[in-house]
Amino acid sequence: MAEKYEEEVKGMKPYVAIMGSTNSANIVVICGSRREPSRVRALMGYVGEVLESKNLEYENIDLGSIELPVFRSQDQNEWDEVTRETVKKYLDADIYFIGSPVYFLGISGALKNLIDHTPWQEFKEKKRVAGIVMSGRNRQHNLISDSQLRPIFVYLGVEVANTSVFAIEPDFGGEGFDLESPEVKNRIEEMVQETIGLSERMERNDK
Ligand SMILES: Cc1cc2nc3c(=O)[nH]c(=O)nc-3n(C[C@H](O)[C@H](O)[C@H](O)COP(=O)(O)O)c2cc1C
């Protein structure tokens, strides 16, 4: 069975094979909240579940458990080990799922700090795609996704999925941090599907 599958995969040459954890694209799921508990972490956890259900491997960059120093220099020789490892994981990715809370009408400082480490000229040389997830208290502040997070990644040459996800506090149950809303879960599934589809299309167009 495994052999048959490998043959099929070889024949198809998919960019992201959807069985047997053989995706050739590096996928990174970023949680831009440092709070614990965190609604964004719950959302990104569900993104991870959806990827797993498609047998896609991914890595997490959870900025809540990484002590990333505030950006000071583009000279990587000046970076500590944590910065080097985190930024390498971030730069090696082809597909991003990026999550941030809305903090004072903007993205979190933690996420902005990671992005500030982007060597933007070389970053633009590789084709990448992204899907966006945000959480806020005020439904109207979903505009922050399109006015702040999307333009940053578009500027960096990343193709961002049209479907983005925005969740507000009533979408969560338990103590207020367990994702319960079926609509938000559906939206995450759509967003993941669209992002993976974009990546596959991009790869096909390259051939
Ligand atoms: C410092 C701070 C600023 C916030 N500013 C906003 C805001 O401008 N608009 C909004 O809709 N929610 C705002 N919120 C609410 C958070 O976005 C919301 O609770 C979100 O779900 C938090 O995600 P987290 O639990 O992952 O940190 C703010 C929360 C904090 C702690």
The ligand as an SDF file (V2000), in Angstrom:
LIG
                    3D

 31 33  0  0  0  0  0  0  0  0999 V2000
   -3.5160   45.0850   24.9250 C   0  0  0  0  0  0  0  0  0  0  0  0
   -4.7960   44.6920   24.2530 C   0  0  0  0  0  0  0  0  0  0  0  0
   -5.3120   45.4900   23.2550 C   0  0  0  0  0  0  0  0  0  0  0  0
   -6.4820   45.1070   22.5820 C   0  0  0  0  0  0  0  0  0  0  0  0
   -6.9720   45.9130   21.5800 N   0  0  0  0  0  0  0  0  0  0  0  0
   -8.0350   45.4990   20.8650 C   0  0  0  0  0  0  0  0  0  0  0  0
   -8.5120   46.2690   19.7700 C   0  0  0  0  0  0  0  0  0  0  0  0
   -8.0290   47.3350   19.4380 O   0  0  0  0  0  0  0  0  0  0  0  0
   -9.5760   45.7960   19.0680 N   0  0  0  0  0  0  0  0  0  0  0  0
  -10.1850   44.6010   19.3690 C   0  0  0  0  0  0  0  0  0  0  0  0
  -11.1210   44.2200   18.6760 O   0  0  0  0  0  0  0  0  0  0  0  0
   -9.7460   43.8570   20.4180 N   0  0  0  0  0  0  0  0  0  0  0  0
   -8.6960   44.2750   21.1530 C   0  0  0  0  0  0  0  0  0  0  0  0
   -8.2410   43.5110   22.2090 N   0  0  0  0  0  0  0  0  0  0  0  0
   -8.9010   42.2120   22.4950 C   0  0  0  0  0  0  0  0  0  0  0  0
   -8.1030   41.0550   21.9080 C   0  0  0  0  0  0  0  0  0  0  0  0
   -7.8000   41.2510   20.5550 O   0  0  0  0  0  0  0  0  0  0  0  0
   -8.9160   39.7490   22.0230 C   0  0  0  0  0  0  0  0  0  0  0  0
   -9.2270   39.4990   23.3640 O   0  0  0  0  0  0  0  0  0  0  0  0
   -8.1420   38.5810   21.4160 C   0  0  0  0  0  0  0  0  0  0  0  0
   -9.0140   37.4710   21.3630 O   0  0  0  0  0  0  0  0  0  0  0  0
   -6.9140   38.2530   22.2360 C   0  0  0  0  0  0  0  0  0  0  0  0
   -6.2200   37.1840   21.6800 O   0  0  0  0  0  0  0  0  0  0  0  0
   -5.1630   36.3680   22.5610 P   0  0  0  0  0  0  0  0  0  0  0  0
   -5.9730   35.7180   23.6710 O   0  0  0  0  0  0  0  0  0  0  0  0
   -4.5900   35.3470   21.6470 O   0  0  0  0  0  0  0  0  0  0  0  0
   -4.1440   37.3310   23.0550 O   0  0  0  0  0  0  0  0  0  0  0  0
   -7.1340   43.9000   22.9270 C   0  0  0  0  0  0  0  0  0  0  0  0
   -6.5970   43.1010   23.9730 C   0  0  0  0  0  0  0  0  0  0  0  0
   -5.4510   43.4960   24.6180 C   0  0  0  0  0  0  0  0  0  0  0  0
   -4.8870   42.6140   25.7150 C   0  0  0  0  0  0  0  0  0  0  0  0
  1  2  1  0
  2  3  1  0
  2 30  2  0
  3  4  2  0
  4  5  1  0
  4 28  1  0
  5  6  2  0
  6  7  1  0
  6 13  1  0
  7  8  2  0
  7  9  1  0
  9 10  1  0
 10 11  2  0
 10 12  1  0
 12 13  2  0
 13 14  1  0
 14 15  1  0
 14 28  1  0
 15 16  1  0
 16 17  1  0
 16 18  1  0
 18 19  1  0
 18 20  1  0
 20 21  1  0
 20 22  1  0
 22 23  1  0
 23 24  1  0
 24 25  2  0
 24 26  1  0
 24 27  1  0
 28 29  2  0
 29 30  1  0
 30 31  1  0
M  END
$$$$
